Amino acid sequence: MKILKFVLCLLLIAPCNFGFGQEKEASPFDFGRMWTFENPPLDWFKEAYDMEADQAWFDDVRKSSLRFASWCSASFVSPNGLIMTNHHCSRESALAVQGEGENFDNKGFYAENLGDERRVEDLFVEQLIVVADITEDVLSVTKNAENDADAVQLRQKALQDIQAEYASKSDWAGLRLQTVTYYSGGKFSLYGYKKYSDIRLVCIPENDLGFYGGDPDNFTYPRYNLDFTFWRAYDENGQPVNTADHYYEFNTDGIAEGTPVFVVGNPGRTERYRTVAQLEYDRDYRFKHLLRWLTNRRDMMLEEYDGLSQDPEKVREAQDLLSTINSLSNSIKAYNGIVGGLKNESFMGRKAQMESNIKKASAGLGYWDDLEDEYNKLTPHAWAVSHLGPSRFRGNTLSIMHSLGSYKSEIELDTSDMAKAKAKDRIIELASNLNVTKEKSLLKLLLNEIKADIYPGDNTLSRLLGGESIDAYVDNLFASSKILQNKKDAEKCLKKEKNITKAKDPLIKAANILVPRYVEAGNAFSTSGAKRRALEAKIANQAFEVYGSSLPPDATFTLRISDGVVKGYDYNGTTAPVITTYYGMYDRHYSHGQEFPWSLPERWANPTLDLLKTPLNFVSTNDIIGGNSGSAVINQKGEAVGLIFDGNIESLPGNFIFDEEANRSVSVHAGGIYACLKYIYKAERLVDELDGK
């Protein structure tokens, strides 16, 4: 029964309650533990871990960490510019330097010598060199604003002026400056980054190891995944960057159960200051629609991949498609977990209790009710915003409809011949060489999604179908629309402007129904946007007024430090171990018939006992989210003891609430990385570097 309930929960059929936090009271920690470096919780670190961290410790930790391109985190782990991050952060970039006849997915890559390390064009990392709290400077300018619009303008001007002022200071010169707004305007910071643009691949494991367990094991624990990659930063002279002053020494045996650990990285985005009304909208519309869309596209791509993967002439095409499938699968599980949390009565109760606490301390303010009213107005438009936007994943047919809408507008406004020609050419370009079979499938899929999610009483779909079934309508559309036949017929149909204005073609008729509905929905959201943002800012500011900086701000893909301890947890009637070992990986390999995604490459066939008994993955109570991938896990000495790569199923509601009872971060153990380099890849040069030799 427990297993059935869990499965139904993941399928979003039954209310999700993962069996933790059921009677827990609301707490400031519900907003998480993603602390900024300009305001670390020194008193909390002392209370929780008896830790006296000085500014030098925080400076060293900050400068040892990196932002990996625009999507992940990383860190320096040697004095010679060696960078550690995840396989899943690196795979696509690494494949860009895969030579003819090479297959990094199947064989991995290791640079035997320094000269063998391969540069990836346009790949970069950034190091946060300096940080400044500029809150007082900004608020002193905006405090006398007459209204919200005036405040926005004054704030933007103040931020520009402050950035220009700091750029002239010696310790900020040459850095990329970024202003960051926290608590929706309660605090402001200025960050200065040093950018390294010569990044070279040193080592990446096979995809079977870097993605071990694949989608079935994703967001689960116990886990057996070797999700790491090593890169190196080079300076402008083509030499490895000297990072002797700031890097994490590699400690292969630096943790045990109860060890305090810290995750230093760049969490992408959380929404923990959203109101209950907003969360209910997310649950019932926003994420519900998105999940349907993601799942349907992933399933369609899996069918396509099955065909490509068997063709030796289409290896790279199959690899690219697999990257997209993996990304979609990851998102599906993540959003399933978020929705599961939104259906958890305990979590929503805690959000409501915290909101009530803040309201009580904000007597006479009706921001929450006003924001709820705005979302009530938007609800009828949610399906249209979700499903009617042009996208390659919705097919070229819908994109042609949007282009037809643009062309019609150009005609009605009687714009220049050049503008009309450009709009017409776009339609012809899209209509040429359509994959009719695929386009039909995508359009049928889209219309069925609309049917499932359309707001009650909205007649958009019934007007479109005109009494036909979805399958019959799509088949007839492709059979009768001249625009969808071939380039010559499309050009002939579009030659006369009256064919557009009088909707002579059934595709134009479809465009006249769907495109205006999308525009209407988009206008509703954009018109409401300024008011909603202003209300969100006021609500977040009230939370800040009540609790102050004891609440960490939402994640913004800027550097944070999250504290926790190495700790197991109870699940499914048993206890999850603190660590897993290579023994477990081999057990899963053989238990699953040695088949993907639990297959192992040939060179892993005869492991040594020293490898088998080595810790591979471990869990801790740290607060992470997307963007933290590739973050180093460090101990109190500032040593790298692990590498974040995932969270467990129970962590997925962390988008809107943090609960450490069963929320766990999942990391590759530093000892596990070291052992595979030593015993499997024979990467002596890299082993010596991590040893400090």
N, C-alpha and C positions, 0 to 999 in steps of 0.2 A: 504493500500500500504506500509506503514512504517513497519507494522508487517511482511508482506511478504518479504520485502527486508532484514529484520533482520534475518528471518529464512533462507533465501537463503544464507545470509552471513555466518551463522553458519555452513551451509552445504557446504561451500566453492564453491558455484556455482556463486555467484555474488561478486564483489569487496566489501570489508568491510570498511565502514567508520561509526564509531559509533556516529558521530555527535559532536565530540569534537576536539579541537585543529586544526581546518581545515586551519586556516591562521596563526597559531602560528609560530614564528621564532625559529630557532635552539637555544638552550640554554645549558650552562654547566649542568643545572639540568636534561637535557635529559639523562645524565649518572646516575641520581638517587641521593638518599640521604641516602645511607647506609654507614655511617661514621664509621671509625675505632676509637677505644678508645685511641690509641696512637696519633691520629691526629684529635680530634674533632673540628668542625667549631665554635669556641668560638665567633668569630665576627658575624657570621650568626645568632647564637642563640640570641645574644644581639640585633641585628638589627630586627629580626623577632618576638621575643617574650619578648624583654626587660629582658632577663634572664642572670644573672651573676652566671654561674655554675663554681665552683672551682674544684680543683683536688680531694678534699675529696668527693664531690658529685659524680664525675665520678667513683672514686674507689668504693664507696658504691654501686652504680648502677651496676657496672661490677661484683662485687662479689656476688650480690644478684641473678644474672642471672646464668643459667645453660645450658649446652648442654645435651640433653636427649638422651642417647645412641648414635647411629651414624646416627639418622634420624630426630630429632626434637629439639625443644628448651623447656626450662622450667624455673622455678624460685623458690626460697625459699620464702614462704609467712607466716612464723611464726618463732619464736625463737627456735622452737623445731624440725627443720629439715623437716617441712611440705613442700611438693613440689607440685606445680600446673602446669599442662600441659593439652593437649587436649585428648579427648576421642579417636580421630582417631590416635593419636600417641601411645596410650596405649592399645587399645583393644586386639591386638594379644598377647602382653605380659601378660595382665590380664587373658586371657583365659587359660594361662599355669598353673594358680593356681586355676582354677575352679574345685571344688570337685565333687565327684560322685553324680549325681542327681541334681547338680546345673546348672543353665543356666544364666550366667551373661548378655547375650544379652536380655533375657526376663525379668529378675528380677533385674539386676544391682547388686552392692555389696557395703555394708557399714560395716566397722569394728566397732562394738559397743564399744570395749575396745582396748587399746593399744596392748594387747596380741593377738587380733584377726587379726592384720595386717599381710598380707601374703607376704613373700619374694619370689621374682622371681629370679631364678638362672640366672646368666650372665647379668642381667640388671644393668646398671650403669648410673651415671650422672657425669659430669665434671664441675668444677668451675674454671674460669680463674682467677688465683691469681696474676700473674705478667705479665707485657708486656714490651718489649724493642724494640725500633727502632734500628735495626742493619745495616741500609742502608750504612752508611759511612764505616763501617768495611768491608762489602762485596765488595763495589765498589772500595775501595782502593786496593784490591787484584786483581780485574779483569780488572782494567783500562788499563793495559799494555798487555792485551792478544793479540796475533798475529792474531787470527781469531775467528770465532764463536765457533768452536769446542773446541778450547783452553779456551775460556771464560767459557764455560759450565763446563769443568773439574775444572778450578780454582774456580768457584763459588761453586760447590759441595764440594770441599775440604774446602773452607772458611766456609761454613755453618756448616760442621761437626766440624771443629775446634772451631768455636764460640759456638756451642751448648755444646761441652765438657767443654769449659771455664766457661760458665754460670752454668753448672750443679754442679760445685765445689763451687759456691757461696752460702752462708748460706740461703738467702731468696729464692733460687731456688732449694735447695736440696730436694730430694724426690718427685719432681713434674715431670709430663710427659711433655717433651719439644717438641714443634712443631715449625719448621721454616715455614714462610709463605711468598710467593712471590707475590708482588702486581705490577700492571701496567706492567706485563710481564717482570719484572726485573728492573723497575724503583725504587721500594722501597722494603725493606725486613724487616720483623719483627720476633721476637722470643716470643712465648707464653709459659707460664708455667701453667699447669692444675693440680688441685687436684682432684683425682678420688674417688668417693663414690660407693662402690660395693655391699653394702647391702641395697637394695631398696625394700620397702614393700608397697603393695597396701592398701590404706585407703578407697577410695570411687570411684566408677565408676557408672555412670547412665546407664539405659537400652539403648540398641542400638537404639531403637525408638526415644530416646531423644538426644543421642549423635550424631546421624546421621539423625536428624529430617529434613524431606524434601528430603532426599536421593539425588540421582543423579539429579532429575529435578530441585531442588533448589540450587544445587552445583554451586558456582561462580555466585550467584545472590544476589540481595538485593531489597526490604526488606527481611529479613531472621529471622528465629525463631528457632535457634538451640542451644542446651545445650551441647556444645562440650567441656566438661571439665573432668578431672580426678585428684584426689589427691593421692600422694604417700608420703612416708617418708623415709629419709635417716637415716641409723643407723651407729654407729661407730664400731670399731673393738671389743668393749666390749659388743656389742649387745644392746646399749642404743641409743635413738634418738640423732642425732647430734645436738650439741649446735650451733645454727646459730644466736644467739642474736645480734651479731655485724653487720650482713649483711643479711637483708631480706626486702621484700616489705610489709609494713603494708597494710592491706586490707581496702580499702575505698569504701564503697557501694554506695556513692553518691558524687563522686569526679570529675565529669565532667558535662559540659553543652555545648551547641553549641558555638564554638569558643575557647574552652579550648585547650591550647597547650598540646599535648601528645607525648610520646616517646615510640617507640617499641624497646625493648632490646632483641635481639635473634641472631640466627645463620642462616642467609639467605644462602641457599644452593649453587645456581649457577645462575649467569646472564651472558649474552653475549653482553654487551652493547658496547664493543670495536670492535666488528666484523665490517668488512668493508661492503660497499654496495654490492660488488660482492659476498661476503660470504652470506649475508642476502638473496640475490636473489637465490643463490644455496639452502639455507635452505627452502625457499618458494617453489621452483619448484621441488625439489628432496627430500632432507633429511626429512623434516617434512611431506611432501605429502605421501611418502612411509610409514613412521612410522604410520601416522594416519590410513591408510588403514589397516595395520597390526593389530594395537590395536583394531580397531572397529570390525573387523572380529572375532578376538579371544574373545572379550567380548561377542558378540552376541552368539557365540557357547557355551560359558560357561553359559550364562543365560538359555539356553535350558536345559543344564545338571543340573543346580541348581533347576529348576522347578521340576525335578524328585526327587532329593535328599531331598529337603525341606519337602516333604510329608512323608518321611520315618523316624519314631521315632528312628530307630536303627542307623541312620546316621547323628545325630545332629552335632557332631564335624566336620565330613567331609563336611557337608553343610556350617558350620560356616567358615571353612578354604577357601572353594570355594568362599563364599560371600566376604571374605576379598580380594581375588584376583580380583573379579569382581569390587568391590568398588575402588580398586587401579587403575584398567584399565580405569574405567569410569572417574575417576578424571583426569587421564592423557589425555584421549581423549578430554575432555573439555578444558584442559589447552593448548594442542597443537592446537586445533581448534582456540582458542583465539590468540595464537601466530601467526598462519598463517593468521588469520583475520587482525592482525596488520601489517603483512608483505605485505598485499594487500591494506593497507590504504595509499593512495597517499600522504597524509599530513605527516604521520610518516616517510615514506621513503624519502620524500622531505627534512625533517629536518635532517635525517641521512646524506643525500647527501650534504646538506648545511654545516653541521658540518665537514664532511670529507673534503669538499672544503676549509673551513677555516684553517684546520690543514695543508692541502697540500700547501696553499699559504704561510704559515709560515715555510714550509719545502722545500724551493726552491731547485730544482735539484735532489730531491730524488724520485725514481720511485717505491717505495715499493708497492704501491697500484696496479699499473699495473702488477707488477711481480706476486703478489698474485692472481690477476684475471686470469692470464695465467695458473697458477697451477690448479685452479678450472675448467677452460675450458678443461684441459686434463683429469680431473677426472670425468667429467659429464657422459661420456659413461659407466662408471663402477658403477654409483650410484645405479642402480637397483639391481645389483648382490650383492653388499655389504649389501644392505638393506634386501634382500629376501633369499639369499642362505646359510646363516650361520646356523650351527646346533643349534637347540633349542628344548626344550621339547614342546614349544608352536607351533612348526612347525611339530611335530610328530617324532616318532622313525624311520619312513621310510627314511626321509632325513638324520637322524643321522647315520643310517646304511650305506647310500651312502658315507658319509664322512669317516666312519670306513673302508669301502671297498677301498676307495682311499688311506687310510693310509696303509692298508694291501698290496695293489698293490705296493706302494712305498717300503715297506719292502722287497717284493719279488724281485723287480727290482734292489734294492741296495744290495741284497743278504746278509741281516743282519743276526744276530744270530737266531738260532731256537727259542730261548726264546722270542725274540722280535716279531717274526712271530706268535708264538703261542698266545702271549698276544693280538696282533691285531685281530687274528682269533676268540679268545674267546670273545672279545668285540662284534663282529658282532653276534655271536651265542646268547650271552646274550640279546642283543637288539631284536633279531628276535624271541626269545622264548616268547610264550604267548602274541602275538600281539593282540590288540583289533582291528580286521580287519575293522569293521564298522567305528570306530573312525579314524583309520589311513587313510582309503580311503577318508573320509571327509576332513581331514587335508591336504592331498596331493592335492586333487582337489582344495581346497581353496588356497593353495600355488601357484599352477600353474596358477590359474586365477589372482592372484596378480601379478605374473610375466608377464602375458599377458597384464595386464593393464599398467604396469610401465616399460617394457623393452624398451631399447633405440632403436630408429628407425634404421633399418638396421642390428640389431643384430639377428643372426639366431639361437641362442642357443635353444629357445623354439621349433622352427620348426624342428630342428634336433632331438630333444627329441621325439616329437609327431609323426614324420614320416607320416604326413597326417591325423592322427586320431584326433577326438575331444578330449578335456581334459577328459571328463567323460569316453569315450571308452578306452582311453589310460590307465587310472588308473585302470579300471575294468580288462582289459586284463593283466596289469602288475601283479596284485595280483592273477590272475588266473594262470599265466604261470611261475612266478618266484619261483624256488624251495626254495630260501632263505626265502621267505615270507610265506611258507606253515606251517612248524613246525620245531622244533629243530632238529629232525632226518634228515629231508630233507636238512636243512641248513648245518648240519655237513657233509653230503654226498657231497653236492655241493662244499664245501670249502676244501674238503680233498685233491684234486689235485690242485696244484698251477697253472697249465695251464688253469684251468677253470676261474681263475682270469685274467691272462694275456691275454687270448684270448677272454674274455668277453662272456663266454658261456651262462650266465644267463642275462635276460633282465634288472634286477636290476643293474647288473654290468655295462651294457651298459649305463644305465641312470647315474650311478655314474661317468662314464668316460666323460660324457658331462657336468654335473652340477658342480662337484667338481673342475675340472681344471678352470672352468670359475670363480668360487668363489676365488680360489687361485690367479688367474690373477688380479681380482679386488682388492683383499686384498693387493697384492704386489704393485699395482699402488698407493694405498693410503699410505702404509707404506714407500715406497720409496720416496714419496713426503713429508712425514710428517716432517722430519727435516727442510727442506727448508721452509715449510709453517709456522712452529713454529717460526723459526728465523724471518721471515717477519712479523708475528703477533707481536712478541716482539718489533721489530723496529717501527712498526706503533703505538703500545700502548705507547712506549717510546716517540714518537713524540707528541702524545696527552698530555702526562705528561709534556714534555718540553714546550708546548704552554700554557697549563692551570695550570700546577703545581698541588698541593694538593687540589685545589678548586674542582677538580673532584674526587669523591669517587671511589675507585677501584671496580672491579667486585666482586660479592659475591663469597666466597670461603668456606662456612660453618664454618666461624669463627665469633666471636662475633662482632656485629655492633649495633649502636644506630641510629635509624631513627626518624627524627622529623616530626611533622605534627600538624594538628588541627582537632578537632571534627567538621565535616562539612557534610551537606547533598549535594545532587546534583540533577540535572534534568535528567530525563530519560523517554523514551516512552511517551512524551507529558505531563508528570506530574513531581512532585518533590518527591524524596525519603526522608523520615523523617530521622532525626539524629539518633533516637532510635526507636526500636520496643518494644512491651510489650507482656506479656503472653496472653493478650486478643487476639492478632493477631495469636498466635500459636493455641489457641483453635478455632478461626475462621477457620483457614486452616484445622484443624482436622475435623470439621463438614462440611465444604464446600466440602471437598474431600471424603465425605462418610465414614469417620473414617477408611480409608484403608491405608495400608502401601504405601509410606513412611511417611504418615501424620497421622498415627495411634498413639494413646496414651495408655500406660498401664492402667490397671484397677485402680491402686491407685491414678492416676491423674484425676479420673472421677469427683470429687467434689472439685474444687479449691476454696480457700478463695478469697475474694475481695482483700485482701492485696497482694496475689500472682499475681492475674490478672493484677493489675495496675503497677506491678514492671517492670522496663526496663529489656529487655532480651538481645538484640543485639544492636550494634551501629556501625557507620562508622566514619572513619577518613582519612586524606590525607596521612598517612604514607606510605613509600615505603617498600614493603615486597615481598618475593618470597618464593617458597618451601624451607622448612628448618626453616622458621620463625614460623611454626605451633607450638603452645605452648608458644610463646613469651608473656611475660607480657606487658601490656600497662600501662605506669606509667604517672603520672602528674608531674609538676615541683617540688613537694614536695618529689618525689620518692615513691609515694604510688601506689599500684596496683589498677587500676580502671577498668581493663578489661583483656581479654585473647584473643589474635589473633587466629583465626582459618581459615580464608579464605580471598579472595579478590573478588571483583565483576567482572562481565564479562569484563568490561572496563579496568580492571587491567592486563588482561592476556598478552597483548603485552609487559608488563614490563620485559620480558626476554631480550628484546633488546633495549627498550626505556621507560623512565619514563615520564608519563604525569599526573599531579595532577588535571587537570581540572575535569575529571570524574573518575579517578583512585581512588578507595577506598579500604582500609583495613576493613575487617569485624571482629568484636570482640564480644565475650560474655561479657556482662556487669557484673561487679563485684557484683552489686546488684541483678542481675538475678541468679547468682550462689548461693549467700547467701540465697536468698528467697526460692529456691527449697530445700536447705539443711534444712531450718527451717520448712517450711510448708508441704513439701511432704515426705522427707526422715527422718524427725524427728532426724536429726543428731546433737543432742545437744552438744556432745563432740567436734565435728568439728566446730560448730557454735561458741562455747565458745573460741576455739583456735584462730579462725579468729578475734574474738572480742578482743583478747589479754588478756583473763581471765586465 
